[in-house]
């Protein structure tokens, strides 16, 4: 029984060892925008709270935990914005082996005669002050935004965007997708009726409830959902 208990504890602790948590807190001054460049991501959850700070949590698993330190986080600040950007340590990733990724999606890369394998799971939770303006970009991440009442500019290449907006609050809208669909239950007044049902792609501009903060939601190859709440 004792041996079985130790065996169970060992296996239940493996995910905790394989995954790394990175946290960053950024003070936000009045008038500053939040600029997030999360180019590599699986999912990005954005929520709003009643605190004057930005809080970003990244759950990182690269090559099943062996190369977690390859994720690099850089923060900076200007008068206009606080910024957080992530990148990958290309030199460290060259240590990636096929044995690291038996069950995951992999990317096989070459540098000279060297071939290496990379698999990643990157999930972010972002907490913003309730009236903070957001600018967010990612290559492949799915973006979820809930609780915003301020301007939002988000773009993903292959992920989807799913955002909720207060039903009683107005907004100016810019919704764009080249090969995906755009869905919304907001009563949108279109700036150009000819573009309401385009032949290829969507580039919708309009307003809801007389206008308000600008919401720019863009996905190149996936869908956009804008929901009233």
C-alpha positions as CSV (number, residue, x, y, z in Angstrom):
1,X,0.0,0.0,0.0
2,X,2.8,2.4,0.9
3,X,4.6,1.6,-2.4
4,X,1.4,2.2,-4.4
5,X,0.8,5.5,-2.6
6,X,4.3,6.7,-3.5
7,X,3.8,5.6,-7.1
8,X,0.6,7.6,-7.4
9,X,2.2,10.7,-5.8
10,X,5.1,10.4,-8.2
11,X,2.9,10.4,-11.3
12,X,0.5,13.1,-10.1
13,X,3.5,15.4,-9.6
14,X,4.9,15.0,-13.1
15,X,2.8,17.8,-14.7
16,X,3.8,20.2,-12.0
17,X,7.5,19.5,-12.8
18,X,7.0,19.8,-16.5
19,X,5.1,23.0,-16.5
20,X,6.6,26.4,-15.6
21,X,4.6,29.4,-14.5
22,X,5.9,32.9,-15.3
23,X,4.3,36.0,-13.7
24,X,4.7,39.7,-14.4
25,X,3.1,42.7,-12.8
26,X,3.2,46.1,-14.5
27,X,2.0,49.4,-13.0
28,X,-0.2,51.4,-15.3
29,X,-0.5,55.1,-15.2
30,X,-3.5,57.1,-16.3
31,X,-3.5,57.5,-20.1
32,X,-1.1,54.6,-20.8
33,X,-2.1,51.8,-23.1
34,X,-1.3,48.1,-22.5
35,X,0.7,46.6,-25.4
36,X,1.1,42.9,-25.4
37,X,3.1,41.0,-28.1
38,X,2.4,37.3,-27.3
39,X,3.5,36.0,-30.7
40,X,3.6,32.3,-29.6
41,X,0.5,31.1,-27.8
42,X,-2.2,28.4,-27.7
43,X,-4.7,30.5,-25.8
44,X,-4.9,34.0,-24.3
45,X,-7.5,34.8,-21.7
46,X,-8.0,38.6,-21.0
47,X,-10.0,39.7,-18.0
48,X,-10.5,43.0,-16.3
49,X,-10.4,43.9,-12.6
50,X,-10.6,46.9,-10.2
51,X,-6.8,47.2,-9.6
52,X,-4.4,49.7,-11.1
53,X,-1.9,47.1,-12.3
54,X,-1.5,44.7,-15.2
55,X,-0.9,41.1,-14.3
56,X,0.2,38.5,-16.8
57,X,0.6,34.8,-16.0
58,X,2.1,32.4,-18.6
59,X,1.8,28.6,-18.2
60,X,4.8,27.3,-20.2
61,X,5.6,23.8,-21.3
62,X,8.3,23.5,-24.0
63,X,9.5,20.1,-25.1
64,X,7.5,18.5,-22.2
65,X,9.2,20.8,-19.7
66,X,12.9,20.2,-20.7
67,X,13.3,23.5,-22.5
68,X,10.8,25.8,-20.5
69,X,13.6,28.4,-20.1
70,X,13.5,29.0,-23.8
71,X,10.5,31.4,-23.3
72,X,11.8,34.9,-22.9
73,X,9.7,37.7,-21.5
74,X,10.7,41.4,-21.9
75,X,8.9,44.4,-20.4
76,X,9.3,48.1,-21.1
77,X,7.5,51.4,-20.6
78,X,7.0,54.7,-22.4
79,X,4.8,57.6,-21.6
80,X,2.2,56.2,-24.0
81,X,2.2,52.5,-23.0
82,X,3.4,49.6,-20.9
83,X,4.7,46.8,-23.0
84,X,5.2,43.1,-22.6
85,X,6.7,40.9,-25.3
86,X,7.7,37.3,-25.5
87,X,10.2,35.5,-27.7
88,X,12.1,32.2,-27.9
89,X,15.7,31.5,-27.2
90,X,16.7,30.0,-30.6
91,X,20.0,28.7,-29.3
92,X,18.4,26.8,-26.4
93,X,15.7,25.3,-28.7
94,X,18.5,23.7,-30.7
95,X,18.7,21.2,-27.9
96,X,15.2,19.9,-28.7
97,X,15.0,16.1,-29.4
98,X,12.2,14.0,-30.9
99,X,12.0,12.0,-27.7
100,X,10.8,15.2,-25.9
101,X,7.6,15.3,-28.0
102,X,6.2,11.8,-28.5
103,X,2.5,12.9,-28.3
104,X,2.6,16.5,-29.2
105,X,2.4,18.6,-32.4
106,X,6.0,19.3,-33.3
107,X,8.0,21.6,-35.5
108,X,11.2,20.2,-37.0
109,X,13.9,22.8,-37.8
110,X,17.3,22.8,-39.3
111,X,20.4,24.9,-38.9
112,X,23.2,23.8,-41.0
113,X,23.6,20.0,-40.3
114,X,21.7,20.3,-37.0
115,X,18.1,19.2,-36.9
116,X,16.0,19.8,-33.8
117,X,12.4,19.3,-32.7
118,X,10.2,21.7,-30.8
119,X,6.8,21.3,-29.2
120,X,5.1,23.9,-27.0
121,X,2.0,24.6,-24.9
122,X,1.8,28.2,-24.0
123,X,-1.3,29.6,-22.2
124,X,-1.7,33.1,-20.9
125,X,-4.0,34.8,-18.4
126,X,-4.0,38.6,-18.5
127,X,-5.7,40.9,-16.0
128,X,-6.1,44.6,-16.8
129,X,-7.5,47.6,-15.1
130,X,-11.1,48.0,-16.1
131,X,-10.7,51.1,-18.2
132,X,-7.3,50.2,-19.8
133,X,-6.9,50.4,-23.5
134,X,-5.5,47.1,-24.9
135,X,-3.3,46.3,-28.0
136,X,-2.6,42.6,-28.4
137,X,-1.0,40.6,-31.2
138,X,-0.3,36.9,-31.6
139,X,0.6,34.5,-34.4
140,X,-1.5,31.5,-33.6
141,X,-3.2,32.1,-30.2
142,X,-6.9,32.0,-29.6
143,X,-8.0,35.1,-27.8
144,X,-10.8,35.4,-25.3
145,X,-11.7,38.8,-23.9
146,X,-14.3,39.3,-21.1
147,X,-15.2,42.4,-19.0
148,X,-13.8,45.1,-21.2
149,X,-15.3,48.6,-21.4
150,X,-12.4,50.3,-23.1
151,X,-10.8,50.4,-26.5
152,X,-9.4,47.1,-27.8
153,X,-7.1,46.3,-30.8
154,X,-6.3,42.6,-31.2
155,X,-4.9,40.6,-34.1
156,X,-4.2,36.9,-34.5
157,X,-3.0,35.2,-37.7
158,X,-4.5,31.7,-37.3
159,X,-6.4,31.8,-34.0
160,X,-9.9,33.0,-33.3
161,X,-11.1,36.0,-31.3
162,X,-14.0,35.7,-28.9
163,X,-15.0,38.8,-27.0
164,X,-17.9,39.9,-24.9
165,X,-19.1,43.5,-24.6
166,X,-21.7,45.1,-22.2
167,X,-25.1,45.0,-23.9
168,X,-25.9,48.5,-22.6
169,X,-22.7,50.1,-23.8
170,X,-22.0,51.6,-27.2
171,X,-19.0,50.9,-29.3
172,X,-17.3,51.7,-32.7
173,X,-16.5,48.5,-34.5
174,X,-13.9,47.2,-36.9
175,X,-14.2,43.5,-37.5
176,X,-11.8,41.9,-40.0
177,X,-11.2,38.3,-41.3
178,X,-9.9,37.1,-44.6
179,X,-10.9,33.5,-44.6
180,X,-12.9,33.2,-41.4
181,X,-16.4,34.2,-40.4
182,X,-17.6,37.1,-38.3
183,X,-20.4,36.5,-35.8
184,X,-22.1,39.0,-33.5
185,X,-25.4,39.4,-31.7
186,X,-24.9,43.2,-31.3
187,X,-27.2,45.4,-33.3
188,X,-24.6,46.8,-35.6
189,X,-25.2,49.9,-37.8
190,X,-22.9,49.4,-40.8
191,X,-20.8,52.2,-42.1
192,X,-21.0,50.7,-45.6
193,X,-24.0,48.4,-46.4
194,X,-22.2,47.1,-49.5
195,X,-19.6,45.4,-47.2
196,X,-22.2,43.8,-44.9
197,X,-22.1,40.6,-46.9
198,X,-18.8,40.5,-48.9
199,X,-17.9,37.9,-51.4
200,X,-14.5,37.2,-49.9
201,X,-13.5,37.9,-46.3
202,X,-14.9,40.5,-43.9
203,X,-13.9,44.1,-43.2
204,X,-16.8,45.4,-41.3
205,X,-16.9,48.9,-39.9
206,X,-19.9,50.2,-38.0
207,X,-21.2,51.0,-34.5
208,X,-23.5,49.7,-31.8
209,X,-25.7,51.8,-29.7
210,X,-24.5,55.0,-31.2
211,X,-20.8,54.3,-30.9
212,X,-18.2,54.4,-28.2
213,X,-14.7,52.9,-27.6
214,X,-13.2,51.4,-30.7
215,X,-13.1,47.6,-30.9
216,X,-10.8,46.3,-33.6
217,X,-10.9,42.5,-33.8
218,X,-8.9,40.8,-36.5
219,X,-8.1,37.2,-37.5
220,X,-6.5,36.4,-40.8
221,X,-7.7,32.8,-41.1
222,X,-10.1,32.1,-38.3
223,X,-13.4,33.3,-36.9
224,X,-14.4,36.4,-34.8
225,X,-17.1,36.3,-32.2
226,X,-18.4,39.5,-30.6
227,X,-21.1,38.8,-28.0
228,X,-23.3,41.1,-26.0
229,X,-23.3,40.4,-22.2
